[in-house]
Amino acid sequence: MKEFLKEYFRLIKFASGSKGLLFLAALCMGVSTIFDGISLGMIIPLSDRIMTNKAIIIPDKLHLSAFLMNIIDKLNNTEPLVLLKIVVIFMIFLFFFKGIFFFLQNYLMNVVGQSVIREVRNRLYAQFNRLSLEFYARKRTGELISRITNDVGFITQAISYALTDCIYNSMQIVLYTIMGIAIAVSISWKLPIIIFIIFPLIGFPVLKIGKRIKKLSGEIQNKMADLNSLLAETIQGVYIVKVFCREKYEEERFKNINHQYYKYTLKSLKRTLMLSPFTEFVGVLGAVIVLTVVGKEVIFGNLSFGVFGLFLGSLMSIIKPIKKLSNVHAINQQAIAASTRIYNVLDEEVKIKSKNNAIKMTEFKEQICFDKVVFRYNEEEDVLKDINLQIKRGETIALVGPSGAGKSTLVSLIPRLYDSQEGVVSIDGVNVKDCRVKSLRQMIAVVSQEMVLFHATVRDNIAYGREGATENEIIEAAKKAYAYGFIKNLPGGFDTIIGDRGFRLSGGERQRIALARAILKEAPILILDEATSQLDSESEQLIEETVYRLMEEKTVIVIAHRLSTVQRANRIVVMENGKIVEIGKHAVLLESNTLYKKLYEMQFRG
């Protein structure tokens, strides 16, 4: 129970920004609960005075206040017909105002619930943007999408629905229990004992089943994450699925995960549905025992039928909120499981961040330096081993070597997409870990082999390179990237929507838009990671001329497998197994028995 309360209060913290609305909602619930008690109390005048024209008999041991006794005396002395008119008018106003407060309590709680959805999603998305690439290497896309969609829904349900019912029904239980026990004590000392024995019987199975529901809810949410991941993979990789004729295979994978989701959902549903009839049966069992004992008092004339009706109505009214609370407990267990998963993301350490006294980088003057740099992913073996390299301002460096040599990892350390475990990466003598991350990255433009384009217009995708870019600057960047020709022939020109990940464009066209985006940024350091890999020979030659012109103005780091594209670099850095094995110009490296020469001859043997 202690652990549950700890987790539950952590869940409720999501609504901490709406304390005022929660207080108003609770106030409306209190008023609505009082109206419920008053409407139940109307049983007494209706049964004893209006319908039967008998006096209201209250047991002496009830010890009502003088104010309530005065009301009872007036009711007993009022003609039934007059009293009927008063009660009818009173009930109209009573239920009118009760309806207003009931609406307000539910509306306010739903406002709180929707606010929670907004804030939690905002917090999650902001956290996604803060986390380093190392985090994304461990997580699946669909799993993260499930956090911000499916899991947030469970939390909202717990706050907007379960919390409402929890407060409202708890108030009802307290009110009805007080009324019922007050009358029960005045009738017989045995009745409270019966009530306190019967109703706690509900608690144990509710808690037991709730724990199982929490465990099942975790499995359900895991399977939903699996479904989202599979969907993301197969939709993004639909081309591969089709050309390899793997539709049936993917359908079977989906069916298998979907069946497991179905199975866990039914198990959870079965246990949730068990709670309601069980609590109702125990409640009715208690009411039957009470009816047997108290019914005798009515028959012997020691208690009026109206007071008996109020007593029995109070006990029966406890059953409904207890049933709801048992369902609330099930919902809360599901929400706690979702909350734990969300907090796993929110509590994830942001490893790449600016220090409190970080230096703001405004310009690049001298050189980029790698000094004895060692890097590894998690606790795996070293990917980069004792890297020592200086790249001077205005210099063009080409990184070549076999796949898996560590070329892309090396350049990713400059904008701090990852941090090295040993050694120092510095710019103008300043450790990149001591720089403000944003100012550091503003000095670097990247065109990667994985071209990321957005479902937006061509203009928006190019303008992504620099906020506030003018139309002329966007067009000029497109021309420099040799993209202007095909862009103006698109149906909407620069206003053409290019589809998810640029699906409507060819690989070469996507690559040229990505290059235009990098050119527009006008950063002093340009990283080209296989930037021309998807271009045809003619386009590649044109782009190379653009890149060579950029080399005169910027510091360029080129990663290329096609060695024909790196021959004009100032220096060629050859990497193998995470180490730098050779550095030199193209002609010099070809003169001796080097790895570069072997790679070059393998490519141009024909």
C-alpha positions as CSV (number, residue, x, y, z in Angstrom):
1,M,0.0,0.0,0.0
2,K,2.9,2.4,0.9
3,E,4.5,1.7,-2.5
4,F,1.1,2.3,-4.3
5,L,0.6,5.6,-2.5
6,K,4.1,6.7,-3.4
7,E,3.6,5.9,-7.1
8,Y,0.1,7.4,-7.1
9,F,1.2,10.8,-5.6
10,R,4.0,10.8,-8.3
11,L,1.3,10.3,-10.9
12,I,-0.8,13.1,-9.5
13,K,2.2,15.5,-9.7
14,F,1.5,15.7,-13.4
15,A,-1.6,17.8,-12.4
16,S,0.4,20.1,-10.1
17,G,0.1,23.0,-12.5
18,S,-3.7,22.9,-12.2
19,K,-4.0,23.1,-8.4
20,G,-6.5,26.0,-8.5
21,L,-8.8,24.1,-10.9
22,L,-8.5,21.0,-8.8
23,F,-9.5,22.9,-5.7
24,L,-12.6,24.4,-7.5
25,A,-13.5,21.0,-8.8
26,A,-13.3,19.5,-5.3
27,L,-15.4,22.4,-4.0
28,C,-18.1,21.7,-6.6
29,M,-17.9,18.0,-5.7
30,G,-18.4,18.8,-2.0
31,V,-21.5,20.9,-2.8
32,S,-22.9,18.3,-5.2
33,T,-22.3,15.6,-2.5
34,I,-24.3,17.7,0.1
35,F,-27.1,18.0,-2.5
36,D,-27.0,14.2,-2.8
37,G,-27.5,13.8,0.9
38,I,-30.3,16.3,1.0
39,S,-32.1,14.6,-1.9
40,L,-31.7,11.2,-0.1
41,G,-33.1,12.9,3.0
42,M,-36.3,13.7,1.1
43,I,-37.3,10.1,1.6
44,I,-38.5,11.0,5.2
45,P,-41.1,13.6,4.4
46,L,-42.3,11.8,1.3
47,S,-42.8,8.4,3.0
48,D,-43.9,9.5,6.5
49,R,-45.9,12.7,5.9
50,I,-47.0,12.9,2.3
51,M,-47.7,9.3,1.3
52,T,-48.8,7.8,4.6
53,N,-49.8,11.0,6.6
54,K,-48.0,9.6,9.7
55,A,-45.6,11.4,12.1
56,I,-41.9,11.2,11.6
57,I,-40.4,9.0,14.4
58,I,-36.8,9.6,15.3
59,P,-35.1,7.3,17.9
60,D,-34.2,9.3,21.1
61,K,-30.6,7.9,21.0
62,L,-30.0,9.7,17.7
63,H,-29.5,13.1,19.6
64,L,-30.3,15.4,16.7
65,S,-29.5,19.1,17.0
66,A,-32.3,21.5,18.1
67,F,-32.3,22.9,14.5
68,L,-33.1,19.5,13.0
69,M,-35.6,18.7,15.7
70,N,-37.4,22.0,14.9
71,I,-37.6,21.1,11.2
72,I,-39.0,17.6,12.0
73,D,-41.7,19.2,14.3
74,K,-42.7,21.6,11.5
75,L,-42.9,18.7,9.0
76,N,-45.1,16.8,11.5
77,N,-47.4,19.8,11.9
78,T,-47.8,20.6,8.2
79,E,-50.6,19.3,6.1
80,P,-49.5,16.6,3.6
81,L,-51.0,18.5,0.6
82,V,-49.2,21.7,1.5
83,L,-46.0,19.8,2.2
84,L,-46.3,18.1,-1.2
85,K,-46.3,21.5,-2.9
86,I,-43.3,22.7,-0.9
87,V,-41.3,19.5,-1.6
88,V,-42.0,19.6,-5.3
89,I,-40.8,23.2,-5.6
90,F,-37.8,22.5,-3.3
91,M,-36.8,19.4,-5.5
92,I,-36.9,21.4,-8.7
93,F,-34.4,24.0,-7.3
94,L,-32.4,21.3,-5.6
95,F,-31.8,19.2,-8.7
96,F,-31.3,22.3,-10.9
97,F,-28.4,23.5,-8.7
98,K,-27.1,20.0,-8.2
99,G,-26.9,19.6,-12.0
100,I,-25.0,22.9,-12.3
101,F,-22.4,21.8,-9.8
102,F,-22.2,18.3,-11.3
103,F,-21.5,19.9,-14.7
104,L,-18.9,22.2,-13.2
105,Q,-17.0,19.5,-11.4
106,N,-16.8,17.3,-14.5
107,Y,-15.9,20.1,-16.8
108,L,-13.2,21.4,-14.5
109,M,-11.7,17.9,-14.1
110,N,-11.7,17.4,-17.9
111,V,-10.0,20.8,-18.3
112,V,-7.4,19.5,-15.8
113,G,-7.1,16.2,-17.7
114,Q,-6.6,18.0,-21.1
115,S,-4.1,20.3,-19.5
116,V,-2.2,17.3,-18.3
117,I,-2.2,15.8,-21.8
118,R,-0.8,19.0,-23.2
119,E,1.9,19.5,-20.5
120,V,3.1,15.9,-20.3
121,R,3.4,15.7,-24.1
122,N,5.2,19.0,-24.2
123,R,7.6,17.8,-21.5
124,L,8.2,14.4,-23.2
125,Y,8.8,16.1,-26.6
126,A,11.2,18.6,-25.1
127,Q,13.0,15.7,-23.3
128,F,13.2,13.8,-26.6
129,N,14.9,16.9,-28.1
130,R,17.4,17.2,-25.2
131,L,18.5,13.5,-25.1
132,S,21.6,12.5,-27.0
133,L,21.8,10.1,-29.9
134,E,23.1,7.5,-27.5
135,F,19.6,7.3,-26.0
136,Y,18.0,6.9,-29.5
137,A,20.4,4.1,-30.2
138,R,18.9,2.1,-27.3
139,K,15.2,2.9,-28.0
140,R,12.8,2.1,-30.8
141,T,10.9,4.8,-32.6
142,G,7.5,3.2,-32.1
143,E,8.3,2.7,-28.4
144,L,8.9,6.5,-27.9
145,I,5.8,7.3,-30.0
146,S,3.8,5.0,-27.7
147,R,5.0,7.0,-24.6
148,I,3.7,10.3,-26.0
149,T,0.4,8.9,-27.3
150,N,-0.9,5.7,-25.6
151,D,0.8,6.1,-22.2
152,V,-0.3,9.8,-21.8
153,G,-3.9,8.7,-22.5
154,F,-3.8,6.4,-19.4
155,I,-2.5,9.2,-17.2
156,T,-5.2,11.6,-18.4
157,Q,-7.9,9.0,-17.8
158,A,-6.6,8.6,-14.2
159,I,-6.7,12.3,-13.6
160,S,-9.8,13.5,-15.4
161,Y,-12.0,10.5,-14.7
162,A,-10.4,8.4,-11.9
163,L,-9.4,11.4,-9.7
164,T,-12.9,12.9,-10.1
165,D,-14.6,9.6,-9.1
166,C,-12.1,9.1,-6.3
167,I,-12.8,12.5,-4.7
168,Y,-16.5,12.6,-5.4
169,N,-17.2,9.0,-4.4
170,S,-15.0,9.2,-1.3
171,M,-17.1,12.3,-0.2
172,Q,-20.3,10.3,-0.9
173,I,-19.0,7.3,1.1
174,V,-18.1,9.5,4.1
175,L,-21.5,11.3,4.0
176,Y,-23.6,8.2,3.6
177,T,-21.6,6.3,6.2
178,I,-22.0,9.0,8.7
179,M,-25.8,9.1,8.1
180,G,-26.1,5.3,8.2
181,I,-23.9,4.8,11.3
182,A,-25.6,7.6,13.2
183,I,-29.0,6.0,12.7
184,A,-27.6,2.5,13.2
185,V,-26.1,3.4,16.6
186,S,-29.4,4.8,17.7
187,I,-31.2,1.6,16.8
188,S,-28.8,-1.2,17.9
189,W,-25.2,-1.5,18.8
190,K,-24.9,-4.6,16.6
191,L,-25.5,-2.7,13.3
192,P,-22.2,-0.7,13.2
193,I,-20.3,-3.9,13.9
194,I,-22.1,-5.6,11.0
195,I,-21.3,-2.6,8.7
196,F,-17.6,-2.6,9.7
197,I,-17.2,-6.3,9.2
198,I,-19.0,-6.6,5.8
199,F,-17.6,-3.6,3.9
200,P,-13.9,-4.1,4.7
201,L,-14.2,-7.5,3.0
202,I,-14.2,-5.6,-0.3
203,G,-10.8,-4.1,0.3
204,F,-8.5,-7.1,0.2
205,P,-9.6,-8.6,-3.2
206,V,-9.7,-5.1,-4.7
207,L,-6.0,-4.5,-3.7
208,K,-5.0,-8.0,-4.8
209,I,-6.7,-7.8,-8.2
210,G,-5.4,-4.2,-8.6
211,K,-1.8,-5.4,-8.4
212,R,-2.4,-8.0,-11.1
213,I,-4.1,-5.3,-13.3
214,K,-1.0,-3.1,-12.9
215,K,1.3,-5.9,-14.1
216,L,-1.0,-6.7,-17.0
217,S,-1.3,-3.0,-17.9
218,G,2.5,-2.9,-18.2
219,E,2.4,-5.8,-20.6
220,I,-0.4,-4.2,-22.6
221,Q,1.6,-1.0,-22.9
222,N,4.7,-2.9,-23.9
223,K,2.8,-4.7,-26.7
224,M,1.3,-1.4,-27.9
225,A,4.9,-0.1,-28.1
226,D,5.8,-3.2,-30.1
227,L,2.9,-2.6,-32.4
228,N,4.0,1.1,-32.9
229,S,7.6,0.0,-33.5
230,L,6.6,-2.6,-36.1
231,L,4.3,-0.1,-37.9
232,A,7.0,2.6,-38.0
233,E,9.6,0.1,-39.3
234,T,7.4,-1.4,-42.0
235,I,5.8,1.9,-43.2
236,Q,9.3,3.5,-43.4
237,G,10.7,0.4,-45.0
238,V,7.7,-0.3,-47.3
239,Y,10.0,-0.3,-50.4
240,I,12.1,-3.1,-49.0
241,V,9.1,-5.1,-47.8
242,K,7.6,-5.1,-51.3
243,V,10.7,-5.7,-53.3
244,F,11.7,-8.7,-51.1
245,C,8.1,-10.0,-51.1
246,R,7.9,-10.0,-47.3
247,E,4.3,-8.8,-47.0
248,K,3.1,-12.2,-45.5
249,Y,6.0,-12.3,-43.1
250,E,5.3,-8.8,-41.8
251,E,1.6,-9.6,-41.6
252,E,2.4,-12.7,-39.4
253,R,4.6,-10.6,-37.2
254,F,1.9,-8.0,-36.8
255,K,-0.8,-10.7,-36.1
256,N,1.4,-12.3,-33.4
257,I,2.0,-9.1,-31.5
258,N,-1.6,-8.0,-32.0
259,H,-2.8,-11.3,-30.6
260,Q,-0.6,-10.9,-27.5
261,Y,-2.0,-7.4,-27.0
262,Y,-5.5,-8.8,-27.4
263,K,-4.8,-11.6,-24.9
264,Y,-3.4,-9.3,-22.2
265,T,-6.2,-6.8,-22.7
266,L,-8.8,-9.5,-22.1
267,K,-7.1,-10.7,-19.0
268,S,-7.0,-7.2,-17.6
269,L,-10.6,-6.6,-18.6
270,K,-11.7,-9.8,-16.9
271,R,-10.2,-8.8,-13.6
272,T,-11.5,-5.2,-13.9
273,L,-15.1,-6.5,-14.6
274,M,-14.8,-8.9,-11.6
275,L,-14.5,-6.1,-9.2
276,S,-18.0,-4.5,-9.8
277,P,-20.2,-7.6,-9.2
278,F,-18.1,-8.6,-6.3
279,T,-18.4,-5.3,-4.5
280,E,-22.1,-5.2,-5.3
281,F,-22.7,-8.7,-3.9
282,V,-20.9,-7.9,-0.6
283,G,-22.8,-4.6,-0.3
284,V,-26.1,-6.2,-0.9
285,L,-25.2,-9.0,1.6
286,G,-24.6,-6.3,4.3
287,A,-27.9,-4.5,3.3
288,V,-29.9,-7.8,3.7
289,I,-28.5,-8.3,7.2
290,V,-29.3,-4.7,8.1
291,L,-32.8,-5.0,6.7
292,T,-33.5,-8.1,8.8
293,V,-32.4,-6.4,12.0
294,V,-33.9,-2.9,11.4
295,G,-37.1,-4.1,9.7
296,K,-38.3,-5.4,13.1
297,E,-38.0,-1.9,14.6
298,V,-40.3,-0.5,11.9
299,I,-42.8,-3.3,12.4
300,F,-42.9,-2.7,16.2
301,G,-43.4,1.1,15.7
302,N,-40.1,2.1,17.2
303,L,-38.9,3.7,13.9
304,S,-40.9,5.4,11.1
305,F,-40.7,4.0,7.6
306,G,-39.2,7.2,6.3
307,V,-36.2,7.1,8.7
308,F,-35.8,3.4,7.9
309,G,-35.8,4.3,4.2
310,L,-33.1,7.0,4.8
311,F,-31.0,4.5,6.7
312,L,-31.3,1.7,4.1
313,G,-30.9,4.2,1.3
314,S,-27.6,5.5,2.9
315,L,-26.2,2.0,3.1
316,M,-27.3,1.1,-0.4
317,S,-25.9,4.4,-1.7
318,I,-22.5,3.4,-0.3
319,I,-22.4,0.4,-2.6
320,K,-22.3,2.5,-5.8
321,P,-19.4,4.7,-4.9
322,I,-17.5,1.7,-3.5
323,K,-18.1,-0.1,-6.9
324,K,-16.8,3.0,-8.7
325,L,-13.7,3.2,-6.4
326,S,-12.9,-0.4,-7.2
327,N,-12.9,0.5,-10.9
328,V,-10.9,3.7,-10.1
329,H,-8.3,1.5,-8.4
330,A,-8.0,-0.6,-11.6
331,I,-7.7,2.6,-13.7
332,N,-5.1,4.0,-11.3
333,Q,-3.0,0.8,-11.6
334,Q,-3.0,1.1,-15.4
335,A,-2.1,4.8,-15.1
336,I,0.7,4.1,-12.6
337,A,2.2,1.5,-15.0
338,A,2.1,4.2,-17.8
339,S,3.4,6.9,-15.4
340,T,6.4,4.7,-14.6
341,R,7.2,4.4,-18.3
342,I,6.9,8.1,-18.9
343,Y,9.1,9.0,-15.9
344,N,11.7,6.5,-17.3
345,V,12.0,9.0,-20.2
346,L,11.7,12.2,-18.1
347,D,14.2,10.9,-15.6
348,E,16.7,9.9,-18.3
349,E,19.9,11.8,-17.8
350,V,20.6,14.4,-20.5
351,K,24.2,13.6,-21.2
352,I,25.0,16.2,-23.8
353,K,24.2,19.6,-22.2
354,S,25.8,23.0,-21.6
355,K,27.7,23.6,-18.4
356,N,26.5,26.5,-16.2
357,N,29.6,28.6,-17.1
358,A,29.8,27.3,-20.7
359,I,31.5,29.5,-23.3
360,K,29.5,31.0,-26.2
361,M,31.2,30.3,-29.5
362,T,30.9,33.2,-31.9
363,E,33.5,32.4,-34.6
364,F,36.0,29.9,-35.8
365,K,39.5,31.3,-36.2
366,E,42.2,28.6,-36.1
367,Q,41.7,24.9,-35.9
368,I,39.8,21.8,-34.8
369,C,41.9,19.5,-32.7
370,F,41.5,15.8,-31.7
371,D,43.9,15.0,-28.9
372,K,44.2,11.3,-27.8
373,V,40.5,10.8,-28.3
374,V,38.9,7.5,-27.4
375,F,35.2,6.8,-27.9
376,R,33.0,3.8,-27.3
377,Y,29.2,3.2,-27.4
378,N,28.0,2.2,-23.9
379,E,30.4,-0.4,-22.5
380,E,31.3,-1.9,-25.9
381,E,34.8,-2.0,-27.3
382,D,36.5,1.2,-28.5
383,V,35.1,2.6,-31.8
384,L,37.8,5.3,-31.9
385,K,41.2,4.6,-30.6
386,D,43.8,7.3,-29.7
387,I,42.8,9.8,-32.4
388,N,45.2,12.7,-32.9
389,L,44.2,15.1,-35.7
390,Q,44.4,18.9,-36.4
391,I,42.1,20.5,-39.0
392,K,43.1,24.1,-39.8
393,R,40.6,26.8,-40.7
394,G,39.9,26.9,-44.4
395,E,41.4,23.4,-44.9
396,T,39.5,20.5,-46.6
397,I,40.0,17.1,-45.0
398,A,38.8,13.9,-46.5
399,L,38.1,10.9,-44.3
400,V,38.3,7.6,-46.1
401,G,38.5,3.9,-45.2
402,P,36.5,0.7,-45.0
403,S,33.0,0.6,-43.7
404,G,33.0,0.6,-39.9
405,A,36.3,2.4,-39.6
406,G,34.8,5.1,-37.4
407,K,34.6,8.0,-39.9
408,S,31.1,9.2,-39.2
409,T,31.6,8.7,-35.4
410,L,34.7,10.9,-35.6
411,V,32.9,13.9,-37.2
412,S,29.9,13.5,-34.8
413,L,32.1,14.4,-31.9
414,I,32.7,17.9,-33.3
415,P,29.0,19.1,-32.8
416,R,28.8,17.0,-29.7
417,L,26.2,14.5,-31.0
418,Y,28.3,12.2,-28.8
419,D,31.0,12.9,-26.2
420,S,34.3,11.1,-26.1
421,Q,35.2,9.0,-23.1
422,E,38.9,10.0,-23.2
423,G,40.9,12.7,-24.7
424,V,39.8,16.2,-25.9
425,V,38.0,17.6,-29.0
426,S,38.6,21.3,-29.1
427,I,37.9,24.3,-31.4
428,D,40.4,27.2,-31.2
429,G,41.8,25.6,-28.0
430,V,38.4,25.4,-26.3
431,N,37.1,21.9,-25.3
432,V,33.8,21.4,-27.0
433,K,32.4,20.1,-23.7
434,D,33.0,23.6,-22.3
435,C,31.1,25.3,-25.1
436,R,27.4,26.2,-25.2
437,V,25.9,23.4,-27.2
438,K,23.7,25.6,-29.3
439,S,26.4,28.1,-30.2
440,L,28.7,25.2,-31.1
441,R,26.2,23.6,-33.4
442,Q,25.4,26.9,-35.1
443,M,28.9,27.0,-36.5
444,I,28.5,23.6,-38.1
445,A,26.5,22.5,-41.1
446,V,26.0,18.8,-42.0
447,V,24.9,16.9,-45.0
448,S,24.6,13.2,-44.0
449,Q,24.1,10.1,-46.0
450,E,20.8,9.7,-44.2
451,M,18.9,12.6,-45.7
452,V,16.2,13.8,-43.3
453,L,13.5,15.8,-45.0
454,F,10.2,16.8,-43.6
455,H,6.6,16.5,-44.8
456,A,6.5,20.1,-45.8
457,T,7.2,22.4,-48.8
458,V,10.5,22.5,-50.6
459,R,10.9,26.0,-49.3
460,D,10.4,25.0,-45.7
461,N,12.9,22.1,-46.0
462,I,15.6,24.4,-47.3
463,A,14.7,27.3,-44.9
464,Y,15.2,24.8,-42.1
465,G,18.9,25.6,-42.4
466,R,18.5,29.1,-41.1
467,E,15.7,30.8,-39.3
468,G,14.5,34.0,-40.9
469,A,16.0,33.3,-44.3
470,T,14.7,35.5,-47.1
471,E,13.2,34.1,-50.4
472,N,16.2,35.3,-52.4
473,E,18.6,33.5,-50.0
474,I,16.5,30.3,-50.3
475,I,16.6,30.4,-54.1
476,E,20.3,31.2,-54.1
477,A,21.1,28.2,-51.9
478,A,19.0,26.0,-54.2
479,K,21.0,27.3,-57.2
480,K,24.3,26.6,-55.5
481,A,23.2,23.0,-54.7
482,Y,22.0,22.6,-58.4
483,A,18.5,22.0,-57.1
484,Y,16.8,25.1,-58.6
485,G,16.3,23.4,-62.0
486,F,14.2,20.5,-60.9
487,I,12.4,22.5,-58.1
488,K,11.0,25.1,-60.6
489,N,9.6,22.1,-62.7
490,L,7.7,20.7,-59.7
491,P,3.9,21.2,-59.8
492,G,4.1,23.9,-57.1
493,G,7.7,24.9,-57.4
494,F,9.1,25.9,-54.0
495,D,5.6,25.4,-52.5
496,T,5.4,21.7,-53.5
497,I,4.8,19.4,-50.6
498,I,7.5,16.7,-50.9
499,G,5.8,14.0,-48.8
500,D,7.0,12.1,-45.7
501,R,10.9,12.0,-45.8
502,G,10.8,13.5,-49.3
503,F,9.1,10.4,-50.7
504,R,8.0,12.2,-53.9
505,L,11.5,13.0,-54.9
506,S,14.3,10.9,-56.2
507,G,17.4,10.1,-54.0
508,G,19.5,12.7,-55.9
509,E,16.9,15.4,-55.6
510,R,16.5,14.8,-51.9
511,Q,20.3,15.0,-51.5
512,R,20.5,18.3,-53.4
513,I,17.8,19.8,-51.1
514,A,19.7,18.6,-48.1
515,L,22.8,20.3,-49.5
516,A,20.9,23.5,-50.2
517,R,19.8,23.5,-46.6
518,A,23.4,23.2,-45.4
519,I,24.6,25.9,-47.7
520,L,21.9,28.3,-46.5
521,K,23.1,27.9,-42.9
522,E,26.3,29.7,-43.9
523,A,28.3,27.9,-41.1
524,P,32.1,28.1,-41.1
525,I,32.5,24.3,-40.7
526,L,30.8,22.0,-43.3
527,I,30.6,18.2,-42.8
528,L,29.7,16.2,-45.9
529,D,29.0,12.6,-44.9
530,E,28.6,10.7,-48.2
531,A,26.8,13.9,-49.5
532,T,26.9,12.8,-53.1
533,S,26.3,9.1,-52.7
534,Q,22.9,9.2,-54.4
535,L,23.7,11.5,-57.3
536,D,24.2,10.6,-60.9
537,S,27.6,11.2,-62.5
538,E,26.6,14.6,-64.1
539,S,24.9,15.9,-60.9
540,E,27.8,14.7,-58.8
541,Q,30.3,16.6,-60.9
542,L,28.2,19.8,-60.7
543,I,27.9,19.4,-56.9
544,E,31.6,18.8,-56.6
545,E,32.3,22.1,-58.3
546,T,29.9,23.8,-55.8
547,V,31.7,22.0,-52.9
548,Y,35.1,23.0,-54.2
549,R,33.9,26.7,-54.3
550,L,32.6,26.3,-50.7
551,M,36.0,24.9,-49.7
552,E,37.5,28.3,-50.4
553,E,35.3,29.9,-47.8
554,K,34.8,27.1,-45.2
555,T,36.5,24.4,-43.3
556,V,35.2,21.2,-45.0
557,I,35.3,17.6,-43.7
558,V,34.3,15.1,-46.4
559,I,33.5,11.5,-45.8
560,A,33.4,9.5,-49.0
561,H,33.7,6.0,-50.2
562,R,34.0,7.1,-53.9
563,L,37.6,8.2,-53.9
564,S,37.2,10.2,-57.0
565,T,35.4,12.8,-55.0
566,V,38.3,13.5,-52.5
567,Q,41.3,13.9,-54.7
568,R,41.3,17.7,-54.4
569,A,41.3,17.7,-50.6
570,N,44.2,19.3,-48.8
571,R,44.8,16.1,-46.8
572,I,43.3,12.7,-46.9
573,V,42.9,10.9,-43.6
574,V,42.8,7.1,-43.9
575,M,41.0,5.2,-41.1
576,E,40.9,1.5,-40.3
577,N,39.5,-0.2,-37.2
578,G,38.9,3.1,-35.4
579,K,42.5,4.4,-35.9
580,I,44.1,6.9,-38.2
581,V,46.6,4.8,-40.2
582,E,47.6,7.3,-43.0
583,I,47.5,11.0,-43.7
584,G,48.6,12.7,-46.9
585,K,47.7,14.1,-50.3
586,H,46.2,11.9,-53.0
587,A,49.3,11.8,-55.1
588,V,51.6,11.1,-52.2
589,L,49.5,8.3,-50.8
590,L,49.4,6.6,-54.2
591,E,53.2,6.6,-54.4
592,S,53.8,4.0,-51.7
593,N,52.2,0.7,-50.6
594,T,49.4,2.3,-48.6
595,L,45.8,1.2,-47.6
596,Y,44.6,4.2,-49.6
597,K,46.4,2.9,-52.7
598,K,44.8,-0.5,-52.2
599,L,41.3,1.0,-51.8
600,Y,41.8,3.3,-54.8
601,E,43.0,0.4,-57.0
602,M,40.1,-1.8,-56.0
603,Q,37.7,1.0,-57.1
604,F,39.4,1.8,-60.4
605,R,40.8,-1.6,-61.4
606,G,38.5,-1.6,-64.4
